[in-house]
Amino acid sequence: MSLSSAPVIVTAPGEVYNVSGSQVYLSCEAVGVPTPVLTWKKVLSGKKRMELLPGDRDNLAIQTRGGPEKHEVTGWVLISPLTREEEGSYECHATNAKGEASAVGAIYLVESSDDIIKKGNGQTQADKPLGKLEEPHTHTLREVA
């Protein structure tokens, strides 16, 4: 029998750097009993306001799936194509009956692919459909027309 426990973020979103027009994602893993519910918010400049995602953005998708471990949940913010408007900080928020936890990641727009740095678990991602629930894979950048 499992005892109840508040959520814990086991993998924070990290940071991702990419060029305009690319496809990027941030991911987040949380564990708790009962299994937490994940939501994503974009941190808006000034007054610590946040926008619940996906909102009405047609280039942004939120995916969530159970696992990989028991009582764990994994979520992603997927953006394609990346524009200046999506640059900024994103909060992964995990909630269950015992409490809540959150972690912040960031997406940075850079001028050229030479400026791309990979940190944390944010990855560059291109030519991948948003509809699949498998772990996102890293691909090379596609040419921006």
N, C-alpha and C positions, 0 to 999 in steps of 0.2 A: 504494500500500500504506500502510495506517494504522499508526502506531506506537502501542503500548499506552500508556494514560495513566490515572492514578487519577481517580476521580470528582471533579467540581467542582459545587457547587450554584450554578446560574446565576440562579435565581429563588427566594428564600427565602420561607417561608410568610407572613410579615407578621402583622398583628393584625386581629381582627374584633371589633366590638361589636354586640350585638343583644339583643333582648328574649326573655324566656322564651316557648317555643312556636314560635319562628321556625325557619327552615331556614338554616343557615350552612355555609360551607366554607372550608378552608385549602387552598392549592395550593403545589406545589413542583416545580421543574424541575432536573434534574441531567444532566450530560454526562460521558462518559468512554469509553475504548476498552479492553475491550469495553463495550457499553452497560450502565450500572449497573442494579442491582435496587434499587427503593425500598421501604422499610418505614416505618411510622409508629408512634410510641410516645407515650403520654401521660406527662408528667413527674408523678410522685406526690410529694406534699409530704413532706419529711423524707428524709434519708439518700440523696438522689439516686437513688431507685428509679424504674423506668419500667415501664409496662404496654404490652405489644405489642398493637397494635390490629388488628382490631376487637374481639377478645375475644368476650364473649357479649352485647354491647350491641345491642339490636334497633333503636335509633334512630341507629346510627352505621355508615357504610359507607366502605370504602376502595376507591378506583378508581385504576387505573394504565393508562397507554397509552404507546406509543412516540411520539417526536417532541416538538415539531414539527421539530426539526433532526435530521440524521444523528447516530447515537450518543447521542441525547438521550432522556430519559424524563420524563414528567410524571405526578404523582400528586396525589390529593385525599383529604382527610378530609371527609366529608359528614355533617352532623348534623341530624336532623329527627325530633321537635322538640327544640330546645335547652332543656336544664334546667340548674339550678345545678350538677349533678354533672359536666357537661361543661366547665364553666368551668376555665381553666387553660392550661398550656403544653403544646405538642405538638412533638415532634421528628421531622423528616423526615431519614431516614438512607439514604444511597446507598452501595452496595458493589459492587466488581468485583474481579477477580483482582489488580489493582494497588494497591488501597487502599480507603479509605472517606472520606466527608465527611458532615457533618450541619449542620442549621440548625434553629432553634427559632422557632415562631410562637406566638400566643396567642389564646384566645377569652375575651371578657369579657361577662358578663351585665349588662345595664343595666336600669333601672326603666321607662323609657318610650322610644318611638321618637325623642323629641326629644334623647336622650342618645347616639344612634348616631353614631359617627365612623368613617370609612373610612380605613384606613392600609394601606400595603403592598399586597399583592394579595389580602388577605382581603376577602370581599364578603358582603353580605347576599344571601340567596337564598330565594325563596318559590315555592311551587306548581310545583316542577320535579321530575320523577321522578328517582330515584336510578339508574335502570338504563341511562341513555344515556351513551355515551362521548364526547360532544361537550363542548367547552369550556363550563363553567358560565357562565350569564349573570346579570346583576344584575336583580332585580325589586323592585318595591315590597313593603313588608311586608304580610302578610295580617293580617286581624283575628284576635285570639286569643279564642276563645270562653270 
